Amino acid sequence: MTVAAESASLVQSVDWPAIAPPTITAAVGLIVLVADLFVPESKKQLLGRLSVAGLAAAILTLLPLRRGDRSTFCLNSDADVCSYTADHFTLVIQFLVLGGALLTALLSMTETVKDKLPAGEFWFLLMSSAAGAALLPAARDLATLVVALEVASLPAFALVGMKRGDRLSSEAALKFFLSSVTATAVTLLGVSFVYATTGTLHLTEIAVHLGDVPAQLDTLAKAGVALTLIGFAFKTAAVPFHFWVPDTYVGAPLPVAAYLSVIGKAVGFTGLILVTVVAFPSYADVWGPAIAVLAALTMTVGNVAALRQSATRAYSAVRLLAWSSVGQAGYILVPIAAAAYSSDDQIGSTVAYALMYAVVNLGAFAVAALVARTHPLNRITDYRGLYAARPLAALALGFFLLCLAGLPPGIIGLFAKVTVFSAAVDAGLGWLAVVMAVNVVIALYYYLQWTAVLFRAPEGEPSRHAVPVPITAAIALTAVAGIALSGVPQLALRFATGNLFQ
């Protein structure tokens, strides 16, 4: 073989349509950053519209990939070992994070003006984080996984601290930064241990080599698996790694809090699924019980803390949503733990639940953004009489809260909880199913209490004001999506019936 032929064999083609979703998102982010230099202050809204259009375009590029059979950046020696795979799991999570980012962008259109945030930097950071979040589910080696995780996380630090001169915002950014840096350090240490014992970074190859680790390296391998899981547990805000959540949500701009509650969690859960189910199946006896315990602790601490929130405390609505998100994270962890005891098919229950949670939680934050325009302290008591002032917004929030509680007419919330409960029972985790049932009952109280406040008679004359179109669009989109999923729950729950990695 000639030298030219040898060189040519080392050059691989790139499947550009497969990598289009994160690539377009990143490219639009760069365009926004450069355009910010030339767009006058009076027309900065154009940057937001460009970002929304870019995210919409990225979502549309998922349509040609719906067969879920694309891979790229593969080894020359083995075409089945790739660093980027656009399978069904990847496409569903990319749709979730890009759709969530799109709704966040809609909420941010007016917030950037109201809070006097630097538009160019804000939109660039949001698009960069969304690009990393879209890349992560497609990552099939630990290097790409960690890079995608940090690309998604690092811009979020700055987004949280965007309110310059605001003490709460600075404190929130610092707590978020310190916790995330710790998580990254722990994750990298775990990854290095795994690489030392297996000699590879590709997830499927790690799964093969971990099944045949020499006895003298077994302890190192177990330590690597444990540390990697701990790092991702930080990202998911699982207890006891959740301490940053309430203060971060309160201090961050409200759209950023909504973004972290959905896309931030999706990033953590996606990484956790990939390293456990794809890379570490032979160590299921290590991570299975650990995640089951984390799930029980997370849902219990989250729901009990949400139950204790005072309705008259400043930012109590955001704090309740923050603690609720911790409790919901516990439910999402259940099928991942169940996969260690039964099959990978259980992961579909996590994906189905995450889709439901993303829609209704973003919707709840959208209504919170609406109320915050007249009640900046965003207390639960500020929602009293919302039905008298904004009947459609009140009905939408009531529907979202009932979905989170798992009560009709929020059928999708009920079905999603039943699916997760069934995953625990089928895997033989009866004790975890009991813990989940108890927590669902606890959560009913605070969700129904907030819902009741919406329909009480207002204490004074209801305040009426013009609602910005982007906020109206965000509420309408999430409400329509939630109603559609409740009317046809199989749209989301069908992911719970098969292996998404095929």
N, C-alpha and C positions, 0 to 999 in steps of 0.2 A: 504493500500500500504506500502511496506517495505521501510526502509531508502535507501537501495540500489536502489530500483526501482525509488524512488523520485529523487535520484542523477542522475540516467541514463536519466530521462526525461528532465533534464536540459542541457544535452549534445547534441548539434546539429551537424550534419555532415556538412562538408564544400564541396561545389561544386568546386573542384579544376580546372576542365577545364574552368569554368566560370571566375575564377579569374586569369587564366594563363597569359593573356597579361601583366598586370602590374607586376605580380609576377616574370615572367621571366625577364622582363626589370630590375627590382630591383636586382634580384639575379645576373645577369650578371654584373651590376654595382659594386656589392660587390666583385665579382670574379676579376674584373679589378683592383679594389683598392688593393686587396691582391697580385695579380700577379705583380703589379708595384714594389713591394718590391724585387722581384726576377729576373725580366727581366732586362738585361743590357741596358745601354743607347742606344747602337747601334741598339737595336731591339724593341724600344718603339712603332714602327709602328704596332707591333703585337697587342697592346692593342686597337688600332683603328679598326683593322680588327675584333677582337673579339667583339667589341661593335656593329659594323655593322651586324655581324652574329647574335648577340643576338636580335637586333631590327627586323631583318628579321624573326627570329624564332617566336618572339612575334606576328608579323603580321600574320604568318601562323596559329597560334592558334586561330585566329578569324574565320577561315573557319568552324570548327565544331559547332560554335555558331550562324551560320547565320540565324537560325530560330528565334532567338531573344526571347526565352521563358525561360531563365535561371535566377534564383535568389538564393541568399544564405545569410547567417547571418540574418535569419528571426526570428521574435518573436515566442516563444514557444506557446504563447496564441493566436497568429493570424499569420498563415503561409503566409498571403498575405501582411503583413507589413515587409519589408526587408530593410536591409542597403546596399545591393549590388544587382543590377539588370542589367543583360546583355540583354536589349531589343534592338530593331533596332536602336534607337537613340544612345545608348551606343556604339554599334558596329561601326556605321558610324563615330562617333567622335573619337573612339579609332583608327580606320584605318587612319583617318586624322592626328592625333597627332603622331602616331608611324611612319607613312609614312613620315611625315615632319621631324621627328627626324632622320630617316634613311638618308634622303637627306642632312640634316645638318651634320650628321656624315661623309658622303662622302666629303662634302666641307671642313670639319675640318681635314681630313687626311693630307693634305699638309700645312694647316694654322698653325697647332700645331708646325710644324717644322720651317716654315718660320718666325713666330713670337716668336719662342723659348718659347712656353708655356709648363708648366709642364704637361706631357702627362697623367700620372696616375690620377692626380687631375682633369684634364679637362674631361676625359672620364667618371670618376666616377660621377662628377657633372652633366654632360649631361644626363647620364643614370638615375640618381636619379630624375632629373626634368622631364624626359620623363615618368618615372614610376608614378609620381604624376599626370601628365597630363592624363595618361591612366586610372588612378583610378577615377578621378573626374567625368567623365560622367556617371559612374556606381553608384555613391554615391546617396543614397536615404534617408539619414538623414543629418541634419545640421552639426553634429560633424564630420562625415566622409568627408563631403563636405569641411569644413574648413581645416581639416588636409590635404586632397589631394591638396587643393589650396596652402597651405604653402609648402608642399613637392615639388610642381611644381615651386614655386616662389623663395624659399630660395636659392637653388643651382644657380639660374639664377643671383642673386646678385654677387656671386663669379665669375661666367663665364664672366660677363660684365667687372669686374675689373681684368681679368687674365693678362693683359699686365702690368707687374710689372715695375714701374718707369715711366710709361706713364701718363702724367698729364690728358690728355683727358679721358683715361680709368678710372682713379681714380675718376674724377669728375662725369663721367657717372654712375659709380657704386654707388656713394654717392646719386645722385639724384634719381636713381632707388630705392635704399634702403629706403630712407626717404619717398618717395611716397607710396611704397608698405607697409611699416610699418604703415603709416597713414591709408591706405585702410584696412589693417587687423584689426587695432584697431576699426575702425568704423563698420566693418562687425561683429566683435565679440560683440560689444555693441548692434547692431541690433538683432543678434541671441539671446542674453540673454533676450532682451525685448520680442521677439517672444516666447521663451521658458517660460517666466514668465506668459504670457497670455494664452498659450495653454497647458502647462504641458507635452509637447512631443517634440522630435527632428526629428521624422520621417516625411518626406515631405507630404506623403499622409494623415497622421493623423493631421498634422498642417492644411492642407486644410479643413478638416472636422471641427476642433475646431475653426478656424478663422471665419467660417461662423456663429458661435453662441457665439461670445465673449460678456460677460456682458457689459452693458453700461459704467460702471465705468472703464473698462479696454480698451475701444475702442481707446482712445487717445494713450495709451501705445502700443497697437497693431499697430496702424498706424505709430507711431514713429519707431517701430521695423522694419516694412516693408520698410519704407523710408531709414533708416540707412543701412539696408542690401543691398538695391539697390545701394546706394551711394558707398558702399564698392566695389561692383562688377563693378561699372562704372569706378572706378580707374583702375581696372585690364584690362578693355577693352580699356583704353585710350580714353574714351569718353570726349568730351569738357564739362566742363572746367577742367577736370582731366587729361589732355594730356600733360602738360608742360614738362614732363620728356622724352618724346619720341625722338625728334630729337637729342638732345645731347647724349642720351643713345645709340642710333643706331650708331652715329658717333664714340663714344669712345670705343664701344665694338668691339671685333674681328668680322670680317664680317660674318662668319657663325653664330655667336651668335646673331647678329642683325637680320639675316634671321630667326633664330629660334624664337626670340621674336615677329617678325612681323606676324608670322603664328601661332605657337603653343601657344605663350603667349596670343595672342588674342583669340584663340580657347578656352583656359582655362577660360578666363573671360566671353566669350559669353555663354559657356556651363553652367557655374555656374548661370549666369543671367537667362537663360532659365529655369533651374531647379527650382530656387526659385520663379520665377514669374508664370510660367504656371502650375507647379506641386504643389507648396506649397501655393502660394498666389492668386489663381484664384478669391476668393471672394473679393479681394481688387484690382481688375482690374481697378476700377475707380480711384485708387490712382497711380498705376504704369504705366497704359496705357498712359495717357497724358504726364507723366514725361518722359517716354522713347521716345515718339514721338518728344518732344521738344529737348531731347538730340540728337536724330538722325539728326534733322534738323541743330542744331548747329554744330555737329561733322562733317558732310559732308561739310558744308559751310566753316568752319574754316580750315579744312584740305585741301580742294581744293584751297582756296584763298592763303593760305600759300605756297602750292606747286607751284602755279602760279607765286609767287614772287621770287622764287629761282633764283639766278644768275648763269648762266652756267659756269662762270669762277671762282666761289668761291670754295675754298678747300672743298672737300667732298660733293660737291653739288649734285652728283648723289645719294649718300646715304641719304642726307637730303631730296631730292625730293621723294625717295622711302618711307622715314619715314612719311612725310606729306601726301603722297598718301595713306599710310596705315591708317592714321587717317580718311581721307575722305572715304576710303572703309569701315571703321568701321561704319560710319554713315549709309551706305547702308544696312549693315548687321543688324543694329538695327531696321530697318523699319518693317520687318515681326514680330519681337518680339512685337513691339508696336501694330501692326495690330491684333495680337492674343488676345489682351485685348478687341477688339471691335467685333471680329467675332468668330473664333474657333482656337483650338490648331493646326489645320492642317496648319496654316500659318507658323508655325515653320519650316516646311519642306523647305520653300523658303530660310530661313536663312542658313540651312544646305547645300542646293544646291549651294548657292552663296559662302559659306565658302569653299566648295570643289574646286570650280573654282579658287577662290582667292588664296588658298593654293598652288595649282599647279603652277600658272603663277607667283606669287610673289616670290616663292622659285626659280623658273627659272631665274627671273630677277636678283636676288641676286647671283645666280651661275655665270651668265655672268659678273656681277660686280666684283666678286672674280677673274675671269679670267683677266679682264682689270686691276685690282689693282696690279697684279704681275709686270706689267711694268709701271703703273702710280699710285703710292701709294696714291696720293692726291685725286684720284677718282672724278675728275671734269667731268661735262657733256661734256665739250669741249674735254676731253681726248678720247671720243668715236667717234670723227670725223674720218671718213675713216675706221671704224672698218670693214666694208664690204670688203674693199680692202685687209686688212690683215687677217681677220678671217670671211670669208663669211657665214659659217654655224652659227657661234656664233652671227653675226649681224642679220641674218634672224630669229634666235631663239628669240633674245631680241626684235626685231621689232614685232614678233608675240605675245610675252608676253605683250608688251605695248599696242598693239591693243586689246588684250583680256581685259586688265584692263580698256581700254577706252570704250569697248563695240562695236567695229567696226569689220567688216569682214576683213580678214578671221578668226578673233577671234570669231567664232560663239557662243562658249560657254559663252563668256563674254557678248555678246549681249542678248542671251537667259536668262542668269542669271539676268541681269538688268531688262528685261521685266517681269520676274517672280516676282521680288521684287516690281516693279512698280504696277503690277496687285494686289499684296497683299495689298498695300496701298489703291488702288482704291476700291477693294472689301470690305475693312473694313470701307469705308466711310471717309478715310483720304485724301481727294482730295488735301488739301493744302500741305500735306507732299509729295504727288506725284509731285506737281508742283515744290516744292523746290528741289526734287531729279532730275527732268528734267533739271532745271537750272544748277545744279551742274554737271550733266553729260556733258553739253555743255562746262562749264568752264574747266573741266578736259580734254576735247578733245584737248585743245590748248597745254597744256604742255606735254601730251603724244605724240601728233603728232610732236611737236617741237623736242623732244628727238629722236623720230624715224627718222626724217629727217636728223639729225646729223650723224646717222650711215652710211648713204649712200652718204654723201658729199665726194668730193675728199680730200685725206689726204694732210696736209700741207707739209709734208716731205716724205721720204721713209718709207713705212709701216714697223713697227717692227714685226719681226717673232721670235717666241721662242717656245720651246717644251711646250705643255699643259699637266699638270699632268692628269693621267688617272682618278682619282676620280672626278676632276672637269668636265672632259669631260663626265663622266658617269652621273653626276648630271644634266648637261645641257641636255644631250640626253634623260634621263628619263622624265624630266619635259616637254621637247618639245614633245616627243611621247605621253605622257599623255594628254597634252593640245590639240594636233592635234586629238587624239582619241575622246576626249570629244566634240570637235568642229564637228567632223564627225558624232558622235552618241551622241548628247547632252542629250538624254533621260536617259543615264546612270547616270547622276547627277541630272537631273531635275525630275526624277521619285520620288525623295524624297519629292518634293514639292506638291505631289498630294495625300498624305495620312498622317495619324497620326502615327508618329514614336514611340509613347509611348505605342502602343498596342502590 
